[in-house]
Amino acid sequence: MLEALISSRTRIKLLLRFFLNPGTTAYLRGLAEEFDESTNAIRVELNRFEDAGMLVSESQGNKKMYKANDRHPLFGDVRSIMMKHIGIDQIIEVVINRMGKLEKLYLTGDYAKGKDTGIIDLAFVGDVINKEYLVNMVGKAEKLIDRKVRFVTYTHEEWETQQNSKGQSRHLLLWEDK
């Protein structure tokens, strides 16, 4: 559906890359390699986003690094649209309601890095998670959003141990029980 609103595939890739995980940074040639597109096509879109104030940049050595401008007035809206585009909002709505004692839900894998691969990786953290219900709901969510969903469940202690042993892994907090 997003393709009907935004005709440039490069623009969509950049929005996903920068707004799914706003802390991510990238440079022109790295994006060109990642997207398998010409540097000129990427440069044009990066310049448009930077001119609009949606991306900010800084020089690091001989590279110009770009990242999402989280102070832009439309930042939250664009991020929400990207989450809806890949269907994460629906997964959260469908799955969490009767999940058990879920503490947190993280986006991991390629989407947490801002890469649109079509496979959504999730980490559910909680002490009493109804796994049978989770498998059933994830299956329904996959049909609803037309994307593959992989997930793993952790107790609070397992998550902390896994994070400490892995060091700095890329994950994005999507939901937290408050």
Buried (B, 14 or more C-beta within 10 A) or exposed (E): EBEEEEEBEBBBBBBBBBBBBBEBBBBBEBBBEBBEBEEEBBBBBBEBBBEEEBBBBEEEEEBBBBBBBEEBEEBEEBBEBBBBBBBBBBBBEBBBEEBBEBBBBBBBBBBBBBBBEEEBBBBBBBEEBBEEBBEEBBEEBBEEBEBEBEBBBBBEEEBEEBBEEEEEEBBBEBBEEE
